[in-house]
Every structure is written in C-alpha cells, then in structure tokens.
Amino acid sequence: PYEGKLSRTVLRGESSRKGADLLDIDQYLNEAHSFGLQSVRAHFNVLAWSDDVQELRHIRNDVGSQLALMECRPRHNTVDAATLYWAGMPGNAGDFPAEESFYTFIEPAVCFFTEETNYKSSSSPFGIKLCDRVSGRPLHLDISDEPMKKGIITNRNKFVLGGSGSGKSFFMNHLVRQYWEQGTHVVLVDTGNSYQGLCELIRRKTKGEDGVYFTYTEEHPISFNPFYTDGAPIMVA
C-alpha cells in the first residue's frame, strides 16, 4: 500500500498520535525487495505493576532505558491501557486495536520474544493430550495433579469459558474421554445432550459396563443419587 507515495513520507502506525517514526517508505520497500523480507504488523507490551507509585516510576524509567539501548522509543499508554491489557490475554487478540500496531519485518519483530518458548509436556504420568497451538506439536499436559503438587493451585476446579461455537463442549468431551481412559470416575450432568455421543462410544467399547446414560423426559421422569454407584464408573448426562 505504500508503493508510489512520496519518498519523504515516513512509515508510521495507523494512529498519528503514536509518533513512532520507523523508516522512510522507500527504504522500507527497498529492504523488503532486496532481501526478500516479509512485512508484518507488530505490537509489543511491557506490563509492570507495584503497590508503590514511586517504584512504578523507577520501573518505567528502567524499562525505557533498556528499550532505548535497542534503538526503540516506547510509548507509555494511559487512556487505552485497560484495552491493551484485555487484548493481551490469550484468546482476546480479536479485540486488539489495529491502530496500536506498526509495520516491520519478521526478523526484527522476533527479537522481542527472547523469553518466549514452545510449550512443554508435563512430567506427570496423568494428563490430557493437547497440541502446541503454534507448531501443532503434540503435548501431554497435566492441569490437575502437577499444579497442585507445585502449589500453583489449591484445588482441581476448572472453568471453561468461551463464546457460542468456540469449542467448549468439544474440549470438554476430549478432556472427559482422556480422564476416563486413565481410570477417573466421571459423573456428568448435562442439559444439552453434548456428551451423549461420548457415553455411547464408551458403552460400546465396554460392552455396556460403562457409559451409562440417563435422559429425563416429562413422560418418563427420573431421580437418582449421582454419588452412589455399585463400584463401576458411571457417566451421567
């Protein structure tokens, strides 16, 4: 989009208030053409917090000094800090304001990710099979026992949050099946029949010994104690 513009026009972010002059457009395009560089939009946040206002000032000055050594000029967000904080959470990238990004190349962009690594498998023998969302590499992850042993969490409660159609039931079906295959006792109470197919799969796999499914209807109302079993694991939806 910058081809044909005046050579003295500078490449900026979408918002003129950023004032982050990067490169002359001609120089930017020449670099891309000469070295086959891919242009990307980038944005980097440095979040710091402290109960001491004076300490926050020191942190801001220290961070700014370190970025200056990288020939970068930071912008201290004030009005839209809450928006950027929300958009920086995993899954909220769709709410990121486009005017807060700028054009650069992949090579300099990745220089800011020196502390980032790929996801690693848990050492725990118990867990679920997932995959690295970046590389697609399969992972074994324990989100129950290992975090308890490390003191990261104090209970095994889980809360799955997402918009309609985002994959909540799909993930829970996957998690429940993984837990069941590792000998976990599972009782499900469901109002949308999201787990009927999983129960049927397990029922056929165990020849009716497991995957028991009860359905309530007005014509055939049911009542039961979900915490009492005869020893065999039961899945109830």
Summary of the structure (lengths in Angstrom):
residues: 237
radius of gyration: 26.2
end to end distance: 54.7
largest distance: 80.5
contacts: 483
relative contact order: 0.08
helix: 35%
strand: 8%
